[in-house]
Amino acid sequence: MYQVFICNKCRKEFIALTECINNNSGYMSCAYCGCRGIKRIGKFNDLNKCMEHSSYIRENGAIKQKR
């Protein structure tokens, strides 16, 4: 299962696995700026469903969000 989060500070989205969140004993923070103010905007079973609401592009083997 995948969960989509959005940062309140930098307004960027990132995707995390539910298993990783459950195993984490600390706190969640933004993957880009490190801010603790994040909000979950969705929970999905399929990664393709998770990525439908935004547009993504592959650059040098990495998937990046295009605004």
mmCIF file as gemmi writes it, N, C-alpha and C atoms, coordinates in Angstrom:
data_model
loop_
_atom_site.group_PDB
_atom_site.id
_atom_site.type_symbol
_atom_site.label_atom_id
_atom_site.label_alt_id
_atom_site.label_comp_id
_atom_site.label_asym_id
_atom_site.label_entity_id
_atom_site.label_seq_id
_atom_site.pdbx_PDB_ins_code
_atom_site.Cartn_x
_atom_site.Cartn_y
_atom_site.Cartn_z
_atom_site.occupancy
_atom_site.B_iso_or_equiv
_atom_site.pdbx_formal_charge
_atom_site.auth_seq_id
_atom_site.auth_asym_id
_atom_site.pdbx_PDB_model_num
ATOM 1 N N . MET Axp A 1 ? 0.825 -1.181 0 1 0 ? 1 A 1
ATOM 2 C CA . MET Axp A 1 ? 0 0 0 1 0 ? 1 A 1
ATOM 3 C C . MET Axp A 1 ? 0.868 1.242 0 1 0 ? 1 A 1
ATOM 4 N N . TYR Axp A 2 ? 0.406 2.255 -0.684 1 0 ? 2 A 1
ATOM 5 C CA . TYR Axp A 2 ? 1.141 3.503 -0.813 1 0 ? 2 A 1
ATOM 6 C C . TYR Axp A 2 ? 0.328 4.648 -0.219 1 0 ? 2 A 1
ATOM 7 N N . GLN Axp A 3 ? 1.024 5.624 0.349 1 0 ? 3 A 1
ATOM 8 C CA . GLN Axp A 3 ? 0.379 6.807 0.883 1 0 ? 3 A 1
ATOM 9 C C . GLN Axp A 3 ? 1.04 8.038 0.279 1 0 ? 3 A 1
ATOM 10 N N . VAL Axp A 4 ? 0.222 9.011 -0.095 1 0 ? 4 A 1
ATOM 11 C CA . VAL Axp A 4 ? 0.708 10.252 -0.692 1 0 ? 4 A 1
ATOM 12 C C . VAL Axp A 4 ? 0.612 11.349 0.358 1 0 ? 4 A 1
ATOM 13 N N . PHE Axp A 5 ? 1.709 12.082 0.522 1 0 ? 5 A 1
ATOM 14 C CA . PHE Axp A 5 ? 1.776 13.18 1.469 1 0 ? 5 A 1
ATOM 15 C C . PHE Axp A 5 ? 2.115 14.462 0.734 1 0 ? 5 A 1
ATOM 16 N N . ILE Axp A 6 ? 1.693 15.599 1.299 1 0 ? 6 A 1
ATOM 17 C CA . ILE Axp A 6 ? 2.054 16.91 0.768 1 0 ? 6 A 1
ATOM 18 C C . ILE Axp A 6 ? 2.61 17.73 1.927 1 0 ? 6 A 1
ATOM 19 N N . CYS Axp A 7 ? 3.671 18.474 1.647 1 0 ? 7 A 1
ATOM 20 C CA . CYS Axp A 7 ? 4.32 19.293 2.661 1 0 ? 7 A 1
ATOM 21 C C . CYS Axp A 7 ? 3.604 20.643 2.75 1 0 ? 7 A 1
ATOM 22 N N . ASN Axp A 8 ? 3.394 21.109 3.971 1 0 ? 8 A 1
ATOM 23 C CA . ASN Axp A 8 ? 2.742 22.404 4.164 1 0 ? 8 A 1
ATOM 24 C C . ASN Axp A 8 ? 3.675 23.568 3.861 1 0 ? 8 A 1
ATOM 25 N N . LYS Axp A 9 ? 4.982 23.346 3.93 1 0 ? 9 A 1
ATOM 26 C CA . LYS Axp A 9 ? 5.948 24.42 3.73 1 0 ? 9 A 1
ATOM 27 C C . LYS Axp A 9 ? 6.334 24.584 2.251 1 0 ? 9 A 1
ATOM 28 N N . CYS Axp A 10 ? 6.832 23.514 1.626 1 0 ? 10 A 1
ATOM 29 C CA . CYS Axp A 10 ? 7.314 23.614 0.239 1 0 ? 10 A 1
ATOM 30 C C . CYS Axp A 10 ? 6.268 23.186 -0.784 1 0 ? 10 A 1
ATOM 31 N N . ARG Axp A 11 ? 5.133 22.632 -0.336 1 0 ? 11 A 1
ATOM 32 C CA . ARG Axp A 11 ? 4.007 22.224 -1.193 1 0 ? 11 A 1
ATOM 33 C C . ARG Axp A 11 ? 4.374 21.144 -2.214 1 0 ? 11 A 1
ATOM 34 N N . LYS Axp A 12 ? 5.396 20.338 -1.935 1 0 ? 12 A 1
ATOM 35 C CA . LYS Axp A 12 ? 5.758 19.227 -2.81 1 0 ? 12 A 1
ATOM 36 C C . LYS Axp A 12 ? 5.144 17.942 -2.278 1 0 ? 12 A 1
ATOM 37 N N . GLU Axp A 13 ? 4.88 17.015 -3.192 1 0 ? 13 A 1
ATOM 38 C CA . GLU Axp A 13 ? 4.279 15.737 -2.829 1 0 ? 13 A 1
ATOM 39 C C . GLU Axp A 13 ? 5.338 14.646 -2.824 1 0 ? 13 A 1
ATOM 40 N N . PHE Axp A 14 ? 5.154 13.654 -1.95 1 0 ? 14 A 1
ATOM 41 C CA . PHE Axp A 14 ? 6.012 12.488 -1.954 1 0 ? 14 A 1
ATOM 42 C C . PHE Axp A 14 ? 5.193 11.275 -1.562 1 0 ? 14 A 1
ATOM 43 N N . ILE Axp A 15 ? 5.667 10.109 -1.989 1 0 ? 15 A 1
ATOM 44 C CA . ILE Axp A 15 ? 4.964 8.847 -1.798 1 0 ? 15 A 1
ATOM 45 C C . ILE Axp A 15 ? 5.773 7.981 -0.842 1 0 ? 15 A 1
ATOM 46 N N . ALA Axp A 16 ? 5.101 7.344 0.098 1 0 ? 16 A 1
ATOM 47 C CA . ALA Axp A 16 ? 5.765 6.458 1.056 1 0 ? 16 A 1
ATOM 48 C C . ALA Axp A 16 ? 5.003 5.145 1.143 1 0 ? 16 A 1
ATOM 49 N N . LEU Axp A 17 ? 5.729 4.069 1.394 1 0 ? 17 A 1
ATOM 50 C CA . LEU Axp A 17 ? 5.119 2.762 1.61 1 0 ? 17 A 1
ATOM 51 C C . LEU Axp A 17 ? 4.536 2.696 3.013 1 0 ? 17 A 1
ATOM 52 N N . THR Axp A 18 ? 3.392 2.053 3.142 1 0 ? 18 A 1
ATOM 53 C CA . THR Axp A 18 ? 2.739 1.933 4.443 1 0 ? 18 A 1
ATOM 54 C C . THR Axp A 18 ? 3.58 1.106 5.412 1 0 ? 18 A 1
ATOM 55 N N . GLU Axp A 19 ? 4.275 0.071 4.911 1 0 ? 19 A 1
ATOM 56 C CA . GLU Axp A 19 ? 5.116 -0.753 5.769 1 0 ? 19 A 1
ATOM 57 C C . GLU Axp A 19 ? 6.249 0.057 6.379 1 0 ? 19 A 1
ATOM 58 N N . CYS Axp A 20 ? 6.813 0.989 5.61 1 0 ? 20 A 1
ATOM 59 C CA . CYS Axp A 20 ? 7.903 1.83 6.118 1 0 ? 20 A 1
ATOM 60 C C . CYS Axp A 20 ? 7.392 2.789 7.186 1 0 ? 20 A 1
ATOM 61 N N . ILE Axp A 21 ? 6.185 3.271 7.028 1 0 ? 21 A 1
ATOM 62 C CA . ILE Axp A 21 ? 5.61 4.196 8.004 1 0 ? 21 A 1
ATOM 63 C C . ILE Axp A 21 ? 5.323 3.459 9.305 1 0 ? 21 A 1
ATOM 64 N N . ASN Axp A 22 ? 4.819 2.233 9.222 1 0 ? 22 A 1
ATOM 65 C CA . ASN Axp A 22 ? 4.502 1.459 10.42 1 0 ? 22 A 1
ATOM 66 C C . ASN Axp A 22 ? 5.761 1.05 11.183 1 0 ? 22 A 1
ATOM 67 N N . ASN Axp A 23 ? 6.873 0.815 10.471 1 0 ? 23 A 1
ATOM 68 C CA . ASN Axp A 23 ? 8.124 0.411 11.112 1 0 ? 23 A 1
ATOM 69 C C . ASN Axp A 23 ? 8.898 1.589 11.687 1 0 ? 23 A 1
ATOM 70 N N . ASN Axp A 24 ? 8.527 2.799 11.312 1 0 ? 24 A 1
ATOM 71 C CA . ASN Axp A 24 ? 9.229 3.994 11.752 1 0 ? 24 A 1
ATOM 72 C C . ASN Axp A 24 ? 8.841 4.308 13.202 1 0 ? 24 A 1
ATOM 73 N N . SER Axp A 25 ? 9.828 4.358 14.082 1 0 ? 25 A 1
ATOM 74 C CA . SER Axp A 25 ? 9.538 4.641 15.487 1 0 ? 25 A 1
ATOM 75 C C . SER Axp A 25 ? 9.591 6.134 15.792 1 0 ? 25 A 1
ATOM 76 N N . GLY Axp A 26 ? 10.101 6.942 14.866 1 0 ? 26 A 1
ATOM 77 C CA . GLY Axp A 26 ? 10.228 8.381 15.083 1 0 ? 26 A 1
ATOM 78 C C . GLY Axp A 26 ? 9.062 9.15 14.496 1 0 ? 26 A 1
ATOM 79 N N . TYR Axp A 27 ? 9.348 10.243 13.871 1 0 ? 27 A 1
ATOM 80 C CA . TYR Axp A 27 ? 8.321 11.096 13.281 1 0 ? 27 A 1
ATOM 81 C C . TYR Axp A 27 ? 8.478 11.14 11.772 1 0 ? 27 A 1
ATOM 82 N N . MET Axp A 28 ? 7.435 11.553 11.08 1 0 ? 28 A 1
ATOM 83 C CA . MET Axp A 28 ? 7.471 11.723 9.626 1 0 ? 28 A 1
ATOM 84 C C . MET Axp A 28 ? 7.849 13.166 9.319 1 0 ? 28 A 1
ATOM 85 N N . SER Axp A 29 ? 8.656 13.353 8.273 1 0 ? 29 A 1
ATOM 86 C CA . SER Axp A 29 ? 9.008 14.693 7.824 1 0 ? 29 A 1
ATOM 87 C C . SER Axp A 29 ? 9.055 14.701 6.299 1 0 ? 29 A 1
ATOM 88 N N . CYS Axp A 30 ? 9.076 15.884 5.73 1 0 ? 30 A 1
ATOM 89 C CA . CYS Axp A 30 ? 9.108 16.05 4.279 1 0 ? 30 A 1
ATOM 90 C C . CYS Axp A 30 ? 10.421 15.503 3.729 1 0 ? 30 A 1
ATOM 91 N N . ALA Axp A 31 ? 10.351 14.83 2.6 1 0 ? 31 A 1
ATOM 92 C CA . ALA Axp A 31 ? 11.54 14.264 1.971 1 0 ? 31 A 1
ATOM 93 C C . ALA Axp A 31 ? 12.393 15.336 1.303 1 0 ? 31 A 1
ATOM 94 N N . TYR Axp A 32 ? 11.842 16.506 1.037 1 0 ? 32 A 1
ATOM 95 C CA . TYR Axp A 32 ? 12.548 17.563 0.328 1 0 ? 32 A 1
ATOM 96 C C . TYR Axp A 32 ? 13.15 18.607 1.258 1 0 ? 32 A 1
ATOM 97 N N . CYS Axp A 33 ? 12.358 19.114 2.22 1 0 ? 33 A 1
ATOM 98 C CA . CYS Axp A 33 ? 12.846 20.212 3.07 1 0 ? 33 A 1
ATOM 99 C C . CYS Axp A 33 ? 13.014 19.818 4.533 1 0 ? 33 A 1
ATOM 100 N N . GLY Axp A 34 ? 12.504 18.663 4.95 1 0 ? 34 A 1
ATOM 101 C CA . GLY Axp A 34 ? 12.661 18.196 6.319 1 0 ? 34 A 1
ATOM 102 C C . GLY Axp A 34 ? 11.633 18.748 7.298 1 0 ? 34 A 1
ATOM 103 N N . CYS Axp A 35 ? 10.651 19.472 6.81 1 0 ? 35 A 1
ATOM 104 C CA . CYS Axp A 35 ? 9.617 20.053 7.667 1 0 ? 35 A 1
ATOM 105 C C . CYS Axp A 35 ? 8.712 18.945 8.208 1 0 ? 35 A 1
ATOM 106 N N . ARG Axp A 36 ? 8.305 19.071 9.47 1 0 ? 36 A 1
ATOM 107 C CA . ARG Axp A 36 ? 7.431 18.066 10.077 1 0 ? 36 A 1
ATOM 108 C C . ARG Axp A 36 ? 5.966 18.285 9.721 1 0 ? 36 A 1
ATOM 109 N N . GLY Axp A 37 ? 5.633 19.421 9.154 1 0 ? 37 A 1
ATOM 110 C CA . GLY Axp A 37 ? 4.245 19.735 8.82 1 0 ? 37 A 1
ATOM 111 C C . GLY Axp A 37 ? 3.83 19.114 7.498 1 0 ? 37 A 1
ATOM 112 N N . ILE Axp A 38 ? 3.393 17.863 7.541 1 0 ? 38 A 1
ATOM 113 C CA . ILE Axp A 38 ? 2.933 17.178 6.331 1 0 ? 38 A 1
ATOM 114 C C . ILE Axp A 38 ? 1.499 16.722 6.538 1 0 ? 38 A 1
ATOM 115 N N . LYS Axp A 39 ? 0.806 16.52 5.406 1 0 ? 39 A 1
ATOM 116 C CA . LYS Axp A 39 ? -0.584 16.097 5.446 1 0 ? 39 A 1
ATOM 117 C C . LYS Axp A 39 ? -0.771 14.96 4.457 1 0 ? 39 A 1
ATOM 118 N N . ARG Axp A 40 ? -1.449 13.893 4.893 1 0 ? 40 A 1
ATOM 119 C CA . ARG Axp A 40 ? -1.733 12.776 3.995 1 0 ? 40 A 1
ATOM 120 C C . ARG Axp A 40 ? -2.915 13.144 3.118 1 0 ? 40 A 1
ATOM 121 N N . ILE Axp A 41 ? -2.738 12.986 1.795 1 0 ? 41 A 1
ATOM 122 C CA . ILE Axp A 41 ? -3.816 13.333 0.869 1 0 ? 41 A 1
ATOM 123 C C . ILE Axp A 41 ? -4.406 12.114 0.184 1 0 ? 41 A 1
ATOM 124 N N . GLY Axp A 42 ? -3.825 10.94 0.397 1 0 ? 42 A 1
ATOM 125 C CA . GLY Axp A 42 ? -4.395 9.749 -0.231 1 0 ? 42 A 1
ATOM 126 C C . GLY Axp A 42 ? -3.72 8.471 0.215 1 0 ? 42 A 1
ATOM 127 N N . LYS Axp A 43 ? -4.467 7.369 0.084 1 0 ? 43 A 1
ATOM 128 C CA . LYS Axp A 43 ? -3.974 6.036 0.406 1 0 ? 43 A 1
ATOM 129 C C . LYS Axp A 43 ? -4.415 5.116 -0.726 1 0 ? 43 A 1
ATOM 130 N N . PHE Axp A 44 ? -3.46 4.456 -1.39 1 0 ? 44 A 1
ATOM 131 C CA . PHE Axp A 44 ? -3.754 3.687 -2.587 1 0 ? 44 A 1
ATOM 132 C C . PHE Axp A 44 ? -3.113 2.31 -2.521 1 0 ? 44 A 1
ATOM 133 N N . ASN Axp A 45 ? -3.695 1.36 -3.251 1 0 ? 45 A 1
ATOM 134 C CA . ASN Axp A 45 ? -3.146 0.014 -3.363 1 0 ? 45 A 1
ATOM 135 C C . ASN Axp A 45 ? -2.183 -0.096 -4.536 1 0 ? 45 A 1
ATOM 136 N N . ASP Axp A 46 ? -2.365 0.715 -5.557 1 0 ? 46 A 1
ATOM 137 C CA . ASP Axp A 46 ? -1.595 0.623 -6.782 1 0 ? 46 A 1
ATOM 138 C C . ASP Axp A 46 ? -0.798 1.905 -6.987 1 0 ? 46 A 1
ATOM 139 N N . LEU Axp A 47 ? 0.453 1.777 -7.395 1 0 ? 47 A 1
ATOM 140 C CA . LEU Axp A 47 ? 1.307 2.949 -7.599 1 0 ? 47 A 1
ATOM 141 C C . LEU Axp A 47 ? 0.824 3.793 -8.775 1 0 ? 47 A 1
ATOM 142 N N . ASN Axp A 48 ? 0.26 3.163 -9.807 1 0 ? 48 A 1
ATOM 143 C CA . ASN Axp A 48 ? -0.253 3.919 -10.944 1 0 ? 48 A 1
ATOM 144 C C . ASN Axp A 48 ? -1.43 4.808 -10.539 1 0 ? 48 A 1
ATOM 145 N N . LYS Axp A 49 ? -2.301 4.315 -9.682 1 0 ? 49 A 1
ATOM 146 C CA . LYS Axp A 49 ? -3.419 5.118 -9.181 1 0 ? 49 A 1
ATOM 147 C C . LYS Axp A 49 ? -2.899 6.288 -8.347 1 0 ? 49 A 1
ATOM 148 N N . CYS Axp A 50 ? -1.823 6.037 -7.656 1 0 ? 50 A 1
ATOM 149 C CA . CYS Axp A 50 ? -1.214 7.036 -6.789 1 0 ? 50 A 1
ATOM 150 C C . CYS Axp A 50 ? -0.663 8.209 -7.609 1 0 ? 50 A 1
ATOM 151 N N . MET Axp A 51 ? -0.196 7.931 -8.797 1 0 ? 51 A 1
ATOM 152 C CA . MET Axp A 51 ? 0.46 8.939 -9.61 1 0 ? 51 A 1
ATOM 153 C C . MET Axp A 51 ? -0.465 9.58 -10.648 1 0 ? 51 A 1
ATOM 154 N N . GLU Axp A 52 ? -1.749 9.223 -10.689 1 0 ? 52 A 1
ATOM 155 C CA . GLU Axp A 52 ? -2.653 9.739 -11.708 1 0 ? 52 A 1
ATOM 156 C C . GLU Axp A 52 ? -2.968 11.221 -11.561 1 0 ? 52 A 1
ATOM 157 N N . HIS Axp A 53 ? -3.073 11.727 -10.333 1 0 ? 53 A 1
ATOM 158 C CA . HIS Axp A 53 ? -3.515 13.099 -10.124 1 0 ? 53 A 1
ATOM 159 C C . HIS Axp A 53 ? -2.447 14.132 -10.482 1 0 ? 53 A 1
ATOM 160 N N . SER Axp A 54 ? -1.176 13.745 -10.624 1 0 ? 54 A 1
ATOM 161 C CA . SER Axp A 54 ? -0.091 14.648 -10.976 1 0 ? 54 A 1
ATOM 162 C C . SER Axp A 54 ? 0.601 14.128 -12.219 1 0 ? 54 A 1
ATOM 163 N N . SER Axp A 55 ? 1.366 14.994 -12.861 1 0 ? 55 A 1
ATOM 164 C CA . SER Axp A 55 ? 2.112 14.562 -14.029 1 0 ? 55 A 1
ATOM 165 C C . SER Axp A 55 ? 3.568 14.336 -13.637 1 0 ? 55 A 1
ATOM 166 N N . TYR Axp A 56 ? 4.113 13.224 -14.07 1 0 ? 56 A 1
ATOM 167 C CA . TYR Axp A 56 ? 5.477 12.841 -13.741 1 0 ? 56 A 1
ATOM 168 C C . TYR Axp A 56 ? 6.253 12.601 -15.025 1 0 ? 56 A 1
ATOM 169 N N . ILE Axp A 57 ? 7.576 12.804 -14.958 1 0 ? 57 A 1
ATOM 170 C CA . ILE Axp A 57 ? 8.449 12.595 -16.106 1 0 ? 57 A 1
ATOM 171 C C . ILE Axp A 57 ? 9.697 11.844 -15.63 1 0 ? 57 A 1
ATOM 172 N N . ARG Axp A 58 ? 10.242 11.007 -16.5 1 0 ? 58 A 1
ATOM 173 C CA . ARG Axp A 58 ? 11.446 10.253 -16.14 1 0 ? 58 A 1
ATOM 174 C C . ARG Axp A 58 ? 12.664 11.026 -16.64 1 0 ? 58 A 1
ATOM 175 N N . GLU Axp A 59 ? 13.582 11.356 -15.716 1 0 ? 59 A 1
ATOM 176 C CA . GLU Axp A 59 ? 14.823 12.061 -16.039 1 0 ? 59 A 1
ATOM 177 C C . GLU Axp A 59 ? 16.002 11.269 -15.516 1 0 ? 59 A 1
ATOM 178 N N . ASN Axp A 60 ? 16.869 10.819 -16.404 1 0 ? 60 A 1
ATOM 179 C CA . ASN Axp A 60 ? 18.066 10.07 -16.043 1 0 ? 60 A 1
ATOM 180 C C . ASN Axp A 60 ? 17.763 8.877 -15.141 1 0 ? 60 A 1
ATOM 181 N N . GLY Axp A 61 ? 16.681 8.193 -15.396 1 0 ? 61 A 1
ATOM 182 C CA . GLY Axp A 61 ? 16.31 7.005 -14.642 1 0 ? 61 A 1
ATOM 183 C C . GLY Axp A 61 ? 15.509 7.269 -13.393 1 0 ? 61 A 1
ATOM 184 N N . ALA Axp A 62 ? 15.322 8.525 -13.014 1 0 ? 62 A 1
ATOM 185 C CA . ALA Axp A 62 ? 14.556 8.883 -11.818 1 0 ? 62 A 1
ATOM 186 C C . ALA Axp A 62 ? 13.224 9.494 -12.236 1 0 ? 62 A 1
ATOM 187 N N . ILE Axp A 63 ? 12.191 9.218 -11.474 1 0 ? 63 A 1
ATOM 188 C CA . ILE Axp A 63 ? 10.879 9.794 -11.761 1 0 ? 63 A 1
ATOM 189 C C . ILE Axp A 63 ? 10.743 11.081 -10.967 1 0 ? 63 A 1
ATOM 190 N N . LYS Axp A 64 ? 10.456 12.196 -11.681 1 0 ? 64 A 1
ATOM 191 C CA . LYS Axp A 64 ? 10.314 13.496 -11.039 1 0 ? 64 A 1
ATOM 192 C C . LYS Axp A 64 ? 8.944 14.072 -11.336 1 0 ? 64 A 1
ATOM 193 N N . GLN Axp A 65 ? 8.417 14.815 -10.388 1 0 ? 65 A 1
ATOM 194 C CA . GLN Axp A 65 ? 7.115 15.446 -10.559 1 0 ? 65 A 1
ATOM 195 C C . GLN Axp A 65 ? 7.278 16.713 -11.386 1 0 ? 65 A 1
ATOM 196 N N . LYS Axp A 66 ? 6.416 16.859 -12.381 1 0 ? 66 A 1
ATOM 197 C CA . LYS Axp A 66 ? 6.461 18.032 -13.255 1 0 ? 66 A 1
ATOM 198 C C . LYS Axp A 66 ? 5.312 18.942 -12.876 1 0 ? 66 A 1
ATOM 199 N N . ARG Axp A 67 ? 5.582 20.191 -12.643 1 0 ? 67 A 1
ATOM 200 C CA . ARG Axp A 67 ? 4.543 21.149 -12.233 1 0 ? 67 A 1
ATOM 201 C C . ARG Axp A 67 ? 4.063 21.944 -13.401 1 0 ? 67 A 1
